[in-house]
Amino acid sequence: MGRSENKASRLLKIEALLLAFPQGMSQAEVARRLNVNRSTINRDLADLPKHIYLEDDGRLHIDREAYL
C-alpha cells in the first residue's frame, strides 16, 4: 500500500472513530487507536473534511449535521 493510500485510509478511520465517539477525541487518543504518532494526526488535520474540526478544548469533533 502506497503512502497516499495509507493516508486516505487513515483519514477514513479518523472519521469513523469520531462518529463512534460523539464527545470527540484528543489527537493522542486517535493516534493510539490508529497506532500512529500524534504528529501524524496533527499533519492530517489539514486534509480532513471540513465537517471534522479541532475544538478549543483540543479535541477533534465531527459536525454530524454537516456529515449527513
Backbone bond lengths (Angstrom), bond angles and torsions (degrees), N, CA, C in turn:
res aa  C-N    CA-C-N  psi(-1)  N-CA   C-N-CA  omega(-1)  CA-C   N-CA-C  phi
1 M - - - 1.450 - - 1.525 108.27 -
2 G 1.337 116.34 130.94 1.456 121.08 -178.89 1.518 112.32 -77.09
3 R 1.313 113.91 170.88 1.463 120.28 -178.29 1.527 112.37 -60.74
4 S 1.333 116.89 -42.96 1.466 120.01 -178.80 1.530 110.98 -68.18
5 E 1.341 116.55 -34.18 1.462 119.90 176.60 1.524 110.69 -67.51
6 N 1.343 116.69 -39.86 1.458 120.74 177.05 1.521 110.68 -60.89
7 K 1.322 116.14 -44.46 1.458 120.35 -178.18 1.519 110.33 -66.72
8 A 1.319 117.33 -45.18 1.462 120.70 179.32 1.526 110.36 -59.88
9 S 1.309 116.55 -42.75 1.457 121.35 178.25 1.530 110.92 -63.80
10 R 1.324 116.04 -42.10 1.465 120.72 179.93 1.528 110.85 -64.60
11 L 1.330 117.94 -40.44 1.457 121.01 179.05 1.526 110.98 -62.35
12 L 1.319 116.52 -39.89 1.472 120.35 176.49 1.524 111.18 -65.87
13 K 1.319 116.72 -38.02 1.466 120.62 178.75 1.525 111.04 -67.41
14 I 1.323 117.01 -37.59 1.470 120.42 176.81 1.522 108.88 -61.77
15 E 1.305 116.69 -44.91 1.459 121.16 179.64 1.527 110.98 -60.63
16 A 1.324 116.77 -44.71 1.467 120.84 179.22 1.529 111.49 -63.07
17 L 1.328 116.70 -41.15 1.466 120.32 177.63 1.521 111.33 -60.51
18 L 1.319 116.42 -45.12 1.458 119.75 -177.59 1.518 112.06 -68.79
19 L 1.313 116.95 -29.02 1.466 119.77 174.01 1.527 110.19 -67.38
20 A 1.315 116.40 -33.98 1.469 121.15 -178.94 1.531 112.15 -79.82
21 F 1.324 117.38 -18.70 1.465 121.73 -178.03 1.533 109.34 -124.39
22 P 1.331 117.35 82.69 1.469 120.21 -175.84 1.527 113.96 -61.96
23 Q 1.329 117.65 -20.42 1.466 120.63 178.64 1.528 111.12 -77.69
24 G 1.317 117.72 -4.98 1.453 122.50 -179.26 1.520 111.01 88.47
25 M 1.312 114.99 172.50 1.461 121.71 -178.70 1.520 108.91 -144.30
26 S 1.312 115.62 146.42 1.465 119.06 174.51 1.534 108.62 -73.76
27 Q 1.316 115.53 160.45 1.462 119.54 177.11 1.522 110.40 -60.61
28 A 1.337 116.87 -36.39 1.463 120.68 179.37 1.533 110.68 -65.11
29 E 1.337 116.95 -39.84 1.465 120.25 178.98 1.524 110.76 -64.31
30 V 1.321 115.75 -44.24 1.467 120.39 178.93 1.533 109.37 -62.11
31 A 1.330 116.37 -45.38 1.464 120.76 -179.15 1.527 111.03 -60.00
32 R 1.329 117.24 -43.79 1.476 120.47 179.21 1.524 111.27 -61.03
33 R 1.319 116.46 -44.36 1.467 119.80 -178.05 1.529 112.51 -67.54
34 L 1.328 116.19 -30.31 1.469 120.01 -179.52 1.523 112.74 -95.59
35 N 1.341 115.48 -1.15 1.459 121.24 178.05 1.532 112.37 59.13
36 V 1.345 114.72 45.41 1.461 121.14 175.15 1.525 107.82 -130.88
37 N 1.313 116.63 170.19 1.450 121.82 177.56 1.524 109.90 -76.14
38 R 1.332 116.30 148.81 1.465 120.54 179.71 1.525 111.22 -59.43
39 S 1.324 117.23 -32.53 1.465 119.84 178.86 1.533 111.49 -64.49
40 T 1.324 116.91 -29.46 1.469 120.85 176.22 1.525 109.70 -64.27
41 I 1.323 116.32 -44.70 1.460 120.50 178.54 1.527 109.60 -63.98
42 N 1.312 116.98 -41.10 1.463 120.80 179.20 1.530 110.97 -60.38
43 R 1.336 117.10 -41.86 1.470 120.62 177.66 1.520 111.41 -66.27
44 D 1.331 116.88 -31.89 1.468 121.05 -178.61 1.527 113.24 -72.36
45 L 1.328 117.64 -17.78 1.466 120.85 -175.54 1.530 112.25 -53.17
46 A 1.309 116.77 -41.55 1.466 120.83 -177.43 1.523 112.35 -65.52
47 D 1.325 117.41 -24.06 1.461 121.02 -176.05 1.527 113.62 -100.14
48 L 1.321 116.68 -0.43 1.462 119.60 178.06 1.528 109.44 -74.30
49 P 1.335 117.13 149.99 1.468 119.65 176.81 1.530 110.20 -59.72
50 K 1.317 116.07 157.33 1.467 121.37 -175.72 1.527 112.87 -63.99
51 H 1.325 119.07 -20.26 1.465 120.29 -179.94 1.539 111.82 -81.07
52 I 1.324 116.49 -0.02 1.464 121.61 172.37 1.521 106.30 -112.23
53 Y 1.315 115.52 126.39 1.460 119.10 -173.41 1.523 110.70 -142.62
54 L 1.318 114.35 160.22 1.458 122.44 178.53 1.528 107.19 -97.13
55 E 1.310 115.90 118.96 1.464 122.31 -178.72 1.523 109.54 -80.96
56 D 1.330 116.66 163.64 1.463 121.23 179.54 1.527 112.27 -59.32
57 D 1.341 116.22 -25.02 1.468 119.78 179.76 1.529 112.00 -78.93
58 G 1.343 117.09 2.23 1.456 121.70 178.03 1.515 114.18 84.44
59 R 1.332 116.24 5.99 1.461 120.32 -179.01 1.524 109.96 -100.33
60 L 1.315 115.23 145.29 1.456 120.96 174.08 1.522 108.26 -81.77
61 H 1.310 115.65 136.11 1.459 122.09 179.06 1.518 108.88 -131.31
62 I 1.331 114.94 160.42 1.451 120.58 174.28 1.524 108.08 -119.21
63 D 1.309 116.36 132.93 1.463 121.89 176.41 1.523 106.28 -82.01
64 R 1.308 116.23 101.07 1.464 121.23 -174.48 1.517 112.70 -65.27
65 E 1.318 118.48 -32.44 1.458 120.72 178.39 1.523 110.58 -67.47
66 A 1.303 117.01 -42.53 1.464 121.02 178.61 1.526 110.63 -70.52
67 Y 1.341 116.45 -29.31 1.466 120.33 -179.01 1.524 110.87 -65.53
68 L 1.327 116.78 -39.78 1.462 121.05 -179.24 1.500 109.18 -67.55
